[in-house]
Amino acid sequence: MRSLDESDSSSLNMSTANGSAHRDLTMGMYPWYVLSVLFLVYVINFLDRNILSILAQDIKADLGLGDAQLGFLFGTAFAIFYALFGIPLGRLADSWYRGRLIAAGLAVWSTMTALSGLAASYGQLAFARVGVGIGEASASPAAYSLIADYFPARRRALAYALYSSGLYVGAGLCLPLGGWVAHTWTRAYPHGYAPFGLAGWQAAFLAVGLPGLLLALWVLTLREPARGLADGHPVPVRKSGAWRGFVLELGAILPPFTLWSVSRFPGSLRTNLLLLATVSGAAAMLTRLTHDGAQWIGLGIGLYAVGSWMQMLRATDRPTFALLFRQRAVVLALVGFGATAFISYSLGFWMAPYVIRTFGVRADVAGFMLGVPQAFASAAGCVVGGHLSDAWKRRDPRGRLFVVMLASILPGPLLIVALQAATVRTVYLINPLLAFTALLWVGSAVATIQDCVLPRMRGTAGAIFLLSVSILGLALGPYSIGKVAALTGSLRTGMMSLLGMMPAALLLLWVASRGIEVAEESRSARARAAGENA
């Protein structure tokens, strides 16, 4: 049983001085300053993550890869470890200094991005992508928690949307920046006489990776607000045993330590072994059908690890488990967010390779013409979606989910027009509108999940949100489009297959909207029923 009284009572019963200090931090411009720094972190986050898109053609040629392998590198290799490490790191964000956690993760993923520029094989590049995923897993759960303590509930969807817009600004900027660095380097060293033998795509990874180390030092200067005070649920910023808990959480997701982790709880080992057998059998069958062993083994490890962690969460923190997994509306919303992410991640990765292949455009030109307008349109979509979410929520408790529904269906007609276009100019005109509509959902989705949990659970809720969009969206989306393209011999057909996911996402979100008001309003009562002490 978890209790809010299990930590320092002096921290819990905050003094007047502490309350005044918190008000000083959360009033005026300082919250917006913090949000600006976190925005830059997210720009670097997705710049490092998404630069693979514009470099895909060069990497494919140099390393002899297929479309399914490119989809694996962009999606699964990154997403599985991003999602899995997000769980213990999200829990650590609920019990340790969030600014320090973000800074440490930023240093790790920036280093691994730079090391991607030294990769000379498919395996080495996959290893570097795994490292990027582990490092980036620290950022958003801690950032979501910080933002919730700096901004009141009525402004959080906007704050989350502004933060999340950094992700898509980074995605847009990586296209022109990556294309320009790769093209300029290759033109300057056309006959293999480049320094250290680096290809243009390798130089691009180095160029975007190294600056993140400087930003990590800046993040260390951010001040920690009081945790949960604004919502009337004050808890200590730092809890004793935070790192011990992190190690135990890590053991719960890393095979074979998962077996030891669940064996501590009566009856759990048998269930865990059954889960392992089921996932292993499914992965073996899919590998035999598709001949993509890395994809399904990686995804299988991820799903088994998530199931093992959920067993531990149920045994050690029943209130959090109850709020996140015992309410049908919340579960359906998480799956719906994953389906919506399937669409946006696939579009974000494959549009640049589609333009380069279909119209014979150089990478630097495609990067600029797609990336710059996309950056502004993506950020605008996030911000407008956040504004609309806050306004719609005030009129209707389902308002946030309605915004996500719009984002799941509006890109469909635009995608058809873009893929049927006879000239690249039409694609350049449609792509910003596609990015704007496809990314309306992000702030609304984050705020929806945060609204359904208690303040001490925010980091965990952020990790679960990222888990759903990473495994369902990032690990499956780009790979699936690449696989359809490989089977049909047409990237256009692969991208057109996205139309099938749109009504599925819409249906999931509609059913979730019918119960989301109850899930939010009953969170305290359900947490107490599961063992939470007020």
DRENMAR-624415 format. One line per field, with one value per residue (C-alpha): residue number from 1; residue in one letter; x, y, z. Coordinates in Angstrom, 2 decimals. Each point is the difference from the previous one (the first is absolute). Layout:
// residues N
resi = [NUM  ...]
resn = [a  ...]
u = [X  ...]
v = [Y  ...]
w = [Z  ...]
END
This chain:
// residues 534
resi = [1  2  3  4  5  6  7  8  9  10  11  12  13  14  15  16  17  18  19  20  21  22  23  24  25  26  27  28  29  30  31  32  33  34  35  36  37  38  39  40  41  42  43  44  45  46  47  48  49  50  51  52  53  54  55  56  57  58  59  60  61  62  63  64  65  66  67  68  69  70  71  72  73  74  75  76  77  78  79  80  81  82  83  84  85  86  87  88  89  90  91  92  93  94  95  96  97  98  99  100  101  102  103  104  105  106  107  108  109  110  111  112  113  114  115  116  117  118  119  120  121  122  123  124  125  126  127  128  129  130  131  132  133  134  135  136  137  138  139  140  141  142  143  144  145  146  147  148  149  150  151  152  153  154  155  156  157  158  159  160  161  162  163  164  165  166  167  168  169  170  171  172  173  174  175  176  177  178  179  180  181  182  183  184  185  186  187  188  189  190  191  192  193  194  195  196  197  198  199  200  201  202  203  204  205  206  207  208  209  210  211  212  213  214  215  216  217  218  219  220  221  222  223  224  225  226  227  228  229  230  231  232  233  234  235  236  237  238  239  240  241  242  243  244  245  246  247  248  249  250  251  252  253  254  255  256  257  258  259  260  261  262  263  264  265  266  267  268  269  270  271  272  273  274  275  276  277  278  279  280  281  282  283  284  285  286  287  288  289  290  291  292  293  294  295  296  297  298  299  300  301  302  303  304  305  306  307  308  309  310  311  312  313  314  315  316  317  318  319  320  321  322  323  324  325  326  327  328  329  330  331  332  333  334  335  336  337  338  339  340  341  342  343  344  345  346  347  348  349  350  351  352  353  354  355  356  357  358  359  360  361  362  363  364  365  366  367  368  369  370  371  372  373  374  375  376  377  378  379  380  381  382  383  384  385  386  387  388  389  390  391  392  393  394  395  396  397  398  399  400  401  402  403  404  405  406  407  408  409  410  411  412  413  414  415  416  417  418  419  420  421  422  423  424  425  426  427  428  429  430  431  432  433  434  435  436  437  438  439  440  441  442  443  444  445  446  447  448  449  450  451  452  453  454  455  456  457  458  459  460  461  462  463  464  465  466  467  468  469  470  471  472  473  474  475  476  477  478  479  480  481  482  483  484  485  486  487  488  489  490  491  492  493  494  495  496  497  498  499  500  501  502  503  504  505  506  507  508  509  510  511  512  513  514  515  516  517  518  519  520  521  522  523  524  525  526  527  528  529  530  531  532  533  534]
resn = [m  r  s  l  d  e  s  d  s  s  s  l  n  m  s  t  a  n  g  s  a  h  r  d  l  t  m  g  m  y  p  w  y  v  l  s  v  l  f  l  v  y  v  i  n  f  l  d  r  n  i  l  s  i  l  a  q  d  i  k  a  d  l  g  l  g  d  a  q  l  g  f  l  f  g  t  a  f  a  i  f  y  a  l  f  g  i  p  l  g  r  l  a  d  s  w  y  r  g  r  l  i  a  a  g  l  a  v  w  s  t  m  t  a  l  s  g  l  a  a  s  y  g  q  l  a  f  a  r  v  g  v  g  i  g  e  a  s  a  s  p  a  a  y  s  l  i  a  d  y  f  p  a  r  r  r  a  l  a  y  a  l  y  s  s  g  l  y  v  g  a  g  l  c  l  p  l  g  g  w  v  a  h  t  w  t  r  a  y  p  h  g  y  a  p  f  g  l  a  g  w  q  a  a  f  l  a  v  g  l  p  g  l  l  l  a  l  w  v  l  t  l  r  e  p  a  r  g  l  a  d  g  h  p  v  p  v  r  k  s  g  a  w  r  g  f  v  l  e  l  g  a  i  l  p  p  f  t  l  w  s  v  s  r  f  p  g  s  l  r  t  n  l  l  l  l  a  t  v  s  g  a  a  a  m  l  t  r  l  t  h  d  g  a  q  w  i  g  l  g  i  g  l  y  a  v  g  s  w  m  q  m  l  r  a  t  d  r  p  t  f  a  l  l  f  r  q  r  a  v  v  l  a  l  v  g  f  g  a  t  a  f  i  s  y  s  l  g  f  w  m  a  p  y  v  i  r  t  f  g  v  r  a  d  v  a  g  f  m  l  g  v  p  q  a  f  a  s  a  a  g  c  v  v  g  g  h  l  s  d  a  w  k  r  r  d  p  r  g  r  l  f  v  v  m  l  a  s  i  l  p  g  p  l  l  i  v  a  l  q  a  a  t  v  r  t  v  y  l  i  n  p  l  l  a  f  t  a  l  l  w  v  g  s  a  v  a  t  i  q  d  c  v  l  p  r  m  r  g  t  a  g  a  i  f  l  l  s  v  s  i  l  g  l  a  l  g  p  y  s  i  g  k  v  a  a  l  t  g  s  l  r  t  g  m  m  s  l  l  g  m  m  p  a  a  l  l  l  l  w  v  a  s  r  g  i  e  v  a  e  e  s  r  s  a  r  a  r  a  a  g  e  n  a]
u = [0.00  1.32  -0.45  0.58  1.24  2.84  2.58  1.23  -2.94  1.82  0.09  -3.62  -1.30  1.66  0.78  -1.26  3.48  0.04  -3.42  1.17  3.09  -2.20  -2.24  3.06  1.14  -3.36  -1.07  1.30  2.16  2.14  -2.39  0.12  3.80  0.08  -2.45  2.26  3.02  -2.03  -1.23  3.63  0.68  -2.87  1.25  3.35  -1.84  -1.82  2.78  2.24  -2.78  -1.42  3.06  0.14  -2.94  1.88  3.15  -1.86  0.80  3.74  0.08  -1.96  2.54  3.12  -1.06  -2.11  -3.24  -3.64  -3.08  -1.04  3.49  -0.22  -3.38  1.54  2.87  -2.28  -2.77  0.55  3.72  -0.68  -3.56  0.25  2.80  -1.43  -3.29  1.47  2.52  -2.68  -1.77  2.73  1.17  -3.58  -0.26  3.33  -1.41  -2.69  2.60  3.19  1.16  -1.62  2.35  3.06  -1.68  -0.76  3.57  1.54  -2.23  0.76  3.73  -0.48  -2.14  2.15  3.09  -1.72  -1.21  3.57  1.11  -2.56  2.28  2.78  -2.13  1.25  -2.59  -3.69  0.73  2.09  -2.64  -2.72  2.06  0.39  -3.76  -0.68  2.23  -1.85  -3.27  1.23  1.28  -3.12  -2.22  0.98  -1.27  -3.76  -1.21  2.09  -1.00  -3.71  0.33  1.88  -2.53  -2.89  1.59  0.78  -3.40  -3.57  -2.34  -1.93  3.16  1.71  -1.26  1.44  3.27  0.25  -0.79  2.71  2.50  -1.07  0.28  3.76  -0.05  -1.46  2.15  2.93  -1.55  -0.39  3.44  1.78  -1.02  1.64  2.90  0.75  -0.41  2.18  2.83  0.00  -0.10  2.61  2.38  -0.39  0.53  3.10  1.48  -1.35  2.72  0.28  2.62  -2.19  1.53  0.00  -1.72  -3.40  -2.91  -2.39  -2.67  2.56  1.07  -3.66  -0.41  3.10  -1.19  -3.34  1.21  2.81  -1.89  -2.33  2.82  0.07  -3.78  0.24  2.10  -2.69  -2.75  1.90  -0.66  -3.82  -1.57  -2.33  -3.56  -1.86  -1.53  -3.82  -0.55  -2.10  -2.44  -0.32  2.00  3.47  2.72  3.78  2.09  2.45  -0.97  2.41  0.94  -0.74  2.93  -0.59  -3.53  1.37  2.23  -2.95  -2.16  2.81  0.19  -3.72  0.44  3.35  -0.11  1.03  -0.13  -3.75  -0.36  1.66  -2.03  -3.41  0.97  -0.12  -3.80  -2.13  -1.48  1.66  2.76  -2.40  -1.84  3.29  1.23  -3.30  0.42  3.57  -1.10  -2.87  2.12  2.87  -2.36  -1.56  3.41  1.22  -3.09  0.24  3.73  -0.71  -2.71  1.89  3.69  0.57  1.38  1.47  -3.38  -2.05  2.61  0.47  -3.73  -0.50  2.63  -1.75  -3.47  1.24  1.92  -3.07  -2.14  2.58  0.17  -3.79  0.05  2.45  -1.96  -3.18  1.73  1.92  -2.17  -3.63  -1.36  2.10  -0.86  -3.69  -0.07  1.91  -1.16  -3.25  -2.06  -1.11  -0.13  3.64  1.19  -1.94  1.29  3.59  -0.55  -1.71  2.96  2.30  -2.09  0.09  3.78  0.25  -1.28  2.09  3.29  -0.39  -0.68  2.90  2.52  -1.08  -1.02  3.58  1.13  -3.22  0.75  3.66  -0.86  -3.11  1.15  3.80  0.54  3.35  -0.04  0.98  -2.74  -2.65  1.14  -0.44  -3.26  -1.61  1.69  -0.27  -3.74  -0.62  1.78  -2.25  -3.15  0.74  0.64  -3.13  -2.03  1.18  -0.70  -3.38  -0.93  0.94  -2.08  -2.93  0.33  -0.11  -2.97  -1.92  0.66  -1.63  -3.16  0.04  1.97  0.70  1.50  3.62  -0.78  -2.06  3.13  1.95  -2.81  0.38  3.71  -0.68  -2.30  0.77  3.35  -1.72  -1.24  3.22  2.10  -1.97  0.57  3.74  0.51  -1.96  1.84  1.67  2.53  2.20  -1.32  -3.40  1.60  1.90  -3.30  -1.94  2.69  -0.33  -3.78  0.58  2.43  -2.34  -3.00  1.97  1.50  -2.99  -0.27  3.20  -0.72  -3.58  1.12  2.63  -2.42  -2.69  2.21  1.40  -3.55  -0.82  2.75  1.19  3.00  2.40  -0.79  0.68  3.44  -1.30  -3.05  2.30  2.09  -3.11  -1.20  3.38  -0.09  -3.30  0.98  3.49  -0.91  -3.28  1.03  3.76  0.98  -2.80  -0.78  3.18  0.83  -3.49  0.07  3.48  -1.11  -3.04  2.25  2.49  -2.73  -1.73  3.06  -1.67  0.59  -3.16  -2.05  1.73  -0.91  -3.54  -0.50  -0.06  -3.61  -1.00  1.25  -2.01  -3.52  1.42  1.51  -3.23  -2.09  2.32  -0.03  -3.78  -0.61  2.59  -1.72  -3.18  1.73  2.82  -1.98  -0.65  3.66  1.14  -2.57  0.36  3.81  0.35  -2.75  1.36  3.52  -1.23  -1.94  3.24  1.91  1.09  0.00  -1.20]
v = [0.00  3.39  2.91  3.67  -0.04  -2.42  2.75  2.93  1.53  3.30  -0.08  -1.00  2.61  2.82  3.06  3.43  0.88  -2.93  0.95  3.55  -1.25  -2.15  2.96  2.09  -2.68  -0.60  3.63  2.51  -1.00  -2.74  -2.86  1.25  0.13  -3.62  -0.94  1.69  -2.03  -3.21  0.95  0.18  -3.39  -1.46  1.66  -1.75  -3.17  -0.37  1.51  -2.85  -2.57  0.93  1.01  -3.59  0.83  2.39  -2.14  -3.25  -0.16  0.51  -2.52  -2.49  0.30  -0.08  -2.86  -1.96  0.12  -0.59  2.05  -2.35  0.33  3.79  -0.15  -2.18  2.44  3.02  -1.70  -3.24  0.25  3.40  -0.42  -3.23  1.22  3.52  -1.42  -2.53  2.29  2.67  -2.08  -0.07  3.48  1.26  -1.51  1.62  3.33  -0.42  -0.33  1.87  3.32  0.35  2.62  -2.14  -3.02  1.88  1.33  -3.46  -1.53  2.84  -0.62  -3.73  0.30  2.80  -2.18  -2.97  2.17  1.10  -3.65  -0.77  2.03  -2.53  -3.05  -2.09  -2.80  -0.68  -1.54  2.95  2.50  -2.08  -0.02  3.78  0.42  -2.13  2.36  3.04  -1.60  -0.71  3.55  1.67  -2.06  2.25  3.26  0.08  -1.74  2.41  2.98  -0.85  -0.13  3.33  1.74  -1.26  1.61  3.28  0.52  -0.20  -2.67  2.49  0.88  -3.38  -1.15  3.20  -0.44  -3.66  1.00  2.69  -2.49  -2.68  2.42  -0.07  -3.63  0.86  3.08  -2.36  -2.44  2.78  1.51  -3.35  -0.32  3.17  -0.14  -3.67  0.26  3.11  -1.45  -3.30  1.64  2.65  -2.57  -2.37  2.83  1.20  -3.53  -1.79  -2.60  -1.64  2.34  1.27  0.45  -3.34  -1.54  1.32  0.00  2.93  -1.74  -0.79  3.65  1.00  -2.25  1.56  3.54  -0.40  -2.19  2.01  3.29  -1.87  -0.38  3.79  0.16  -2.65  2.41  2.70  -2.38  -0.61  3.63  -0.42  0.20  -2.68  1.10  -1.57  -3.25  -0.15  3.09  1.85  -2.93  -0.43  -3.25  1.07  -2.65  0.32  0.96  -2.76  -3.21  -2.22  -3.18  1.51  -1.69  -3.32  0.12  0.82  -3.09  -2.19  1.53  -0.59  -3.64  -0.30  0.83  -1.60  -3.73  -2.29  2.14  0.23  -3.56  0.84  3.20  -1.65  -3.06  2.22  0.19  -3.11  -1.56  2.43  -2.26  -2.44  2.85  1.50  -3.27  -0.37  3.55  -0.80  -3.14  1.82  2.95  -2.27  -2.14  3.03  1.52  -3.31  -0.28  3.59  -0.41  -3.09  1.82  3.26  -1.04  3.11  -1.59  3.18  1.78  -2.68  -1.12  3.64  0.62  -3.27  0.93  3.33  -1.45  -2.66  2.61  2.26  -2.88  -0.89  3.59  0.21  -3.04  1.75  3.26  -1.83  -1.60  3.06  3.00  -1.01  3.57  0.92  -3.30  0.57  3.50  -0.91  -3.55  -0.68  2.65  -1.01  3.58  0.62  -3.25  0.65  3.57  -1.25  -2.47  2.74  2.32  -2.78  -0.43  3.76  -0.01  -2.87  2.48  3.03  -1.91  -1.78  3.23  1.71  -2.64  -1.05  3.28  1.11  -3.35  -0.03  3.41  -0.85  -3.29  1.06  3.35  -0.42  2.97  0.46  -0.59  3.59  1.44  -2.41  0.66  3.74  -0.05  -2.57  0.73  3.76  0.34  -3.25  1.35  3.06  -1.93  -2.76  2.45  1.96  -3.21  -0.89  3.48  0.38  -3.48  0.94  3.20  -1.85  -2.78  2.37  1.89  -3.13  -1.63  2.97  -0.59  -3.80  -2.49  -2.00  2.99  -1.10  -3.34  1.71  1.92  -3.27  -1.42  2.90  -0.75  -3.67  0.63  3.41  -1.04  -2.66  2.15  2.02  -3.17  -1.21  3.30  -0.03  -3.58  0.56  3.25  0.12  2.65  0.46  3.55  -1.37  -2.19  3.01  1.90  -2.86  -1.16  2.95  -0.50  -3.70  0.72  2.57  -2.34  -3.12  1.67  1.72  -2.86  0.01  2.52  -1.26  -3.60  0.79  2.16  -2.70  -2.58  2.48  1.04  -3.60  -0.57  1.52  2.38  -2.61  -2.22  2.54  -1.23  -3.57  1.13  1.86  -3.15  -2.10  2.54  -0.14  -3.79  -0.16  2.42  -1.52  -3.68  0.37  3.04  0.19  -3.68  -1.16  3.01  0.68  -3.71  -0.93  2.63  -1.15  -3.63  0.71  2.03  -2.89  -2.56  2.11  1.70  3.38  2.48  1.81  -3.14  -0.37  3.53  -0.34  -2.93  2.56  0.71  -3.26  1.11  3.24  -1.39  -2.45  2.88  1.99  -2.89  -0.65  3.66  0.32  -2.94  1.39  3.41  -1.54  -0.77  2.50  2.44  -2.72  -1.06  3.54  0.86  -3.30  -0.14  0.89  -2.37  -2.88  0.63  -0.11  -3.19  -1.53  0.95  3.65  2.03  3.59]
w = [0.00  -0.95  2.36  -0.43  3.59  -0.66  -0.66  2.03  1.86  0.02  -3.79  -0.23  2.43  -1.84  1.95  -0.85  -1.18  -2.41  -1.29  -0.59  -1.81  -2.23  -0.81  -0.86  -2.44  -1.62  -0.43  -2.50  -2.95  1.56  -0.97  -3.59  0.17  1.19  -2.75  -2.56  1.12  -0.04  -3.48  -1.18  1.58  -1.98  -3.20  0.47  1.02  -3.29  -2.10  1.14  -0.28  -3.40  -2.01  -1.23  -2.31  -2.31  0.12  -0.73  -3.71  0.55  2.86  -2.09  -2.83  2.21  2.27  -2.50  1.99  -0.96  0.90  2.80  1.53  -0.24  1.73  2.71  0.58  0.19  1.93  1.88  0.90  1.53  1.25  2.00  2.24  0.10  1.23  2.43  1.67  0.14  2.66  2.70  -0.98  0.25  3.47  0.89  -1.16  2.68  2.76  -1.03  -1.44  -3.40  -1.45  0.75  -1.54  -3.23  -0.18  0.46  -2.66  -2.42  0.39  -0.68  -3.13  -1.45  0.41  -1.65  -2.89  -0.60  0.14  -2.73  -2.22  0.59  -0.86  -2.91  0.01  0.55  3.41  1.20  -1.08  1.69  3.23  -0.12  -0.59  3.07  2.02  -1.34  1.07  3.54  0.44  -1.40  2.30  2.91  -1.47  -0.40  3.19  2.09  -2.17  0.24  3.77  0.17  -2.21  2.14  3.06  -1.77  -1.67  1.39  -1.36  -2.14  -1.97  -0.19  -3.40  -1.51  1.92  -1.07  -3.58  -0.01  1.42  -2.47  -2.92  0.56  -1.03  -3.40  -0.47  0.43  -2.45  -2.55  0.52  -0.25  -3.65  -1.37  2.46  -0.56  -3.77  -0.19  2.13  -1.89  -3.44  0.84  1.47  -2.95  -2.52  1.86  0.14  -3.09  -0.54  3.39  1.47  2.83  3.48  1.84  -3.03  1.10  -2.43  -0.15  2.07  2.70  0.18  0.42  3.06  1.59  -0.78  1.78  2.88  1.56  0.77  2.36  2.50  0.50  0.42  2.73  2.09  -0.39  1.14  3.24  1.01  0.10  3.45  1.36  0.95  2.92  -1.18  -0.02  2.18  -2.58  -0.16  3.75  0.06  1.20  -0.04  0.41  -3.02  0.92  1.76  1.88  -1.84  -3.41  -1.71  1.74  -1.35  -3.46  0.05  1.01  -2.73  -2.49  1.04  -0.67  -3.70  -0.90  -0.75  1.65  3.17  -0.58  1.24  3.31  0.27  -0.34  2.05  3.10  -0.31  0.66  -3.11  -2.42  -1.33  -1.66  -1.72  -1.12  -1.51  -1.86  -1.33  -1.08  -1.85  -1.75  -1.13  -1.10  -2.06  -1.67  -0.77  -1.49  -2.19  -1.27  -0.65  -2.10  -1.96  -0.63  0.27  2.14  3.16  1.49  -0.19  1.72  2.51  1.04  0.22  1.86  2.59  0.42  0.49  2.42  2.00  0.18  1.21  2.67  1.19  0.20  2.28  2.30  -0.07  0.93  2.98  1.25  -0.91  -0.34  -0.09  -3.06  -1.67  0.68  -1.45  -3.16  -0.79  1.84  -1.79  -3.50  -1.28  0.92  -1.59  -3.21  -0.10  0.27  -2.86  -2.02  0.56  -1.22  -3.15  -0.64  0.54  -2.54  -2.58  0.95  0.48  -3.33  -1.84  1.76  -1.09  -3.48  -1.69  -0.68  -1.51  -2.06  -1.53  -0.66  -1.72  -1.89  -1.34  -0.01  2.33  1.78  3.76  0.87  -2.22  1.27  3.56  -0.33  -1.97  2.28  3.29  0.51  -0.76  1.90  3.08  0.21  -0.90  2.52  2.82  -0.94  -0.02  3.51  1.38  -1.70  1.16  3.56  -0.09  -1.52  2.57  2.98  -1.45  -0.99  3.37  1.77  -2.04  -0.09  2.17  -3.16  -1.79  0.16  -1.63  -2.70  -1.02  -0.27  -2.14  -2.43  -0.29  -0.72  -2.97  -1.59  -1.53  -2.15  -2.91  0.00  -0.17  -3.03  -1.81  0.81  -1.20  -3.20  -0.83  -3.41  1.00  3.03  0.45  0.94  2.66  1.36  0.30  1.60  2.45  2.48  0.15  0.55  2.84  1.58  0.14  0.93  3.07  1.57  2.48  2.05  2.78  0.32  0.41  2.63  1.99  -0.15  1.70  2.52  0.94  0.93  2.61  3.28  0.06  1.41  -3.01  -2.75  -1.00  -0.20  -1.99  -2.40  -0.45  -0.67  -2.57  -1.75  0.23  -1.87  -2.76  -0.33  -0.24  -1.90  -2.03  -0.46  0.18  -2.31  -2.22  -2.04  -0.18  -1.24  -2.74  -1.03  -0.05  -2.17  -2.31  -0.21  -0.73  -2.65  -1.43  0.52  2.81  -1.15  0.73  3.35  1.02  -1.33  2.38  2.83  -0.95  1.65  3.42  0.07  0.61  2.57  1.99  -0.26  1.33  2.96  1.01  -0.36  2.33  2.45  0.02  1.40  3.32  0.32  2.18  2.59  -0.10  0.79  2.64  1.88  0.07  3.70  1.09  -2.09  1.27  3.62  -0.74  -1.28  3.16  -0.45  3.22  -0.33]
END
